[in-house]
Amino acid sequence: MVKRDQKLAKAVSVTRAVKDEVGSDLSIQDAMARDYLNLSALARMLVPKVAARTGKRVKDVSEVGIATALKRLMGAYSRSSPKVSRVIARSAVSVRTHVSSLSVEKTKRTVQIVSTLLSNYPNDFIQVSEGLSSITLIFDQRLHSRVKRSLAGAEVLEEGEEGAAITVHSPEEITTTPGCISAFYNGLWRRQVNVEDTVSCYTDTIMVVGMKDASRAFEALTELIGEEQRKLYESSA
């Protein structure tokens, strides 16, 4: 009796099951937003997952029912909101090659050292991000040995060399517009570019990628900005 009650409690409707599956899969959401989704193929793929969520046998789950639920969700995912589009359209991308990154444990000593580094190299590229227990620095590769020497004795959590810093310079509205940064990350994700480190500094979003991915990352973000610029131009024409 207990097992039966647990099974009933677990079971959900097909519509809900499809919504949950789509909500947990960014690739499906992206396909919906870009309107290249093959509903029939996706419905077939989702049959066993929907069966597991609804508590039904696979043979009792209808592909047509799944496809119908998918159609209802098509309008729920868009590439970006008008506010996000405007921010992205007014953004610009720059690339700085040969950068390093270093994450160390955050202590009173490391905070003081990082503060000294910033004052000692005011004209050099050094970006700092502080978490609750760590500090991440992104800086010119030529400073790598000096930064490491300054932080000698600190617990190094992560270290990277031969990277590229892709910086998206955006208007001030990015600070109050949710969804902009995720749009940048999604653009890189679609090109299978791994973001090794990231720092947000007021209106600048800095993403560190491997040198081999630098050109793809730049192209992906440039295309994203160009696409939003075209959309705004067409809507105002």
C-alpha positions, 0 to 999 in steps of 0.5 A, a space after each residue: 500500500 505504501 509503495 502504491 501511494 509513493 508511486 501515485 505521489 510521484 506520478 505527474 501529468 504528461 504536460 507537467 513531465 514535458 515541461 520539467 524535461 524542457 526546463 532542465 535541458 538548455 539545448 531544447 530551450 535553445 532549439 525552441 527559441 531559435 525555432 528549429 525544433 523537430 517536434 516529432 523527433 524530440 517527442 520520440 526521444 522524450 517518451 522514456 523520460 516522460 514515462 519515468 516522470 508520469 509513472 506509466 509504462 513506455 508503451 502507454 505514453 503517447 508521442 502525440 501527447 508529448 508533441 502537443 505539450 511541446 507545442 504549448 511550450 514553444 512560445 515560452 522560450 525566446 532568444 531574449 527580452 526587448 530589454 536584454 536585446 537593447 543591452 546586447 545590441 549596445 555592447 562591444 567585445 574586445 579580446 586580450 590574449 596571453 592572460 593568466 588566472 589564479 585563485 587562492 584561499 581568502 585570508 586576511 593576508 591574501 586580501 592585503 597582498 592583492 590590495 598591494 598588487 593592485 596599487 603596485 601595478 595600476 596600469 596593468 591588466 589585473 581583475 579581482 573577484 572575491 568570494 566568501 572563501 576565495 579570491 580570483 585574479 585575472 592578469 597579464 601573463 607576463 605578471 604571472 611569476 611576480 603574482 605567484 611570488 607575492 602570494 607564496 605560501 597562500 593555498 592555491 585553489 586553481 591556476 591557469 596560463 595561456 588564456 584569453 580574456 574576452 571582455 564584453 563592454 555593455 551600457 550601464 543598463 546591464 546592471 539592472 537587466 537580468 538575463 544579459 550575462 546568461 545570453 553571453 554564456 549561452 552564445 559561447 556554450 552553443 560554440 562549445 567554448 569552455 569558460 575557465 574563469 569569469 569576472 564581472 566588473 560594473 558594466 564589463 563582463 570578462 570571460 577567460 577561455 583557452 587560447 585555442 578558443 579565443 577566436 571562436 569565442 570572439 566570433 560567437 559574441 560578435 555574432 550575438 551582438 550583430 544579431 540583436 542590432 539587426 533585430 532592433 533595426 528591423 523593429 524600428 524600420 
